[in-house]
Amino acid sequence: DTGVSQDPRHKITKRGQNVTFRCDPISEHNRLYWYRQTLGQGPEFLTYFQNEAQLEKSRLLSDRFSAERPKGSFSTLEIQRTEQGDSAMYLCASSPGSGQRTDTQYFGPGTRLTVL
Amino acid sequence: AQTVTQSQPEMSVQEAETVTLSCTYDTSENNYYLFWYKQPPSRQMILVIRQEAYKQQNATENRFSVNFQKAAKSFSLKISDSQLGDTAMYFCAFMNWDFGNEKLTFGTGTRLTIIP
């Protein structure tokens, strides 16, 4: 079990550019979550998937944000026309999704985005 | 909407001592889950302990235990015989009971430093 992986680990971009992050969940985990963590704050929920279906989106996820999980395995989070306020750590988590309410969410190391 | 409050931004304790981290939450739900997550410096978040609200018995995991007071909406974490490896940010988190509503709501965290 290799754990949740995220790529890249760090991304520096200029305002107005588009960025895309990738998350690979633990093998056979059906549920995948995206959170955003700004400095000095706890993670905030963005969206989550059950297999390839996106089941919930936070109001934090503006029109510039889009997430996909096309084959129910890895997921991508794209931010278009980045703004300085998008600078944050983007965390991905996965859980078995077995229907057990005590499923633990396992977190990846995060992608730190800096928008100049 | 649920909220989670951690009123201690920073704490420090001598190695081998016991420390208690506080967490309060607000919800109108009767059934839910509570979690403590640990985020070591530059490392990914890991689950420390979880508590089901319907269980009266406080959860325990080795040196980690909780004091769950449902009526008071309080969920504190006690770390016994603290070790240098316990140095980390600790986040309290809440999750609804309902299927399809499984996002975690985090507090702002407590930075814990174990002093050698």
Interface residues (C-beta under 8 A of the other chain):
Chain A: G3 V4 R31 Y33 Y35 G40 Q41 G42 P43 E44 F45 Y48 L55 E56 S58 L91 S95 G99 R101 T102 D103 T104 Q105 Y106 F107 G108 P109 G110
Chain B: V4 Y33 Y37 R43 Q44 M45 I46 L47 R50 E52 F91 A93 W97 F99 G100 N101 E102 K103 L104 T105 F106 G107 T108 G109
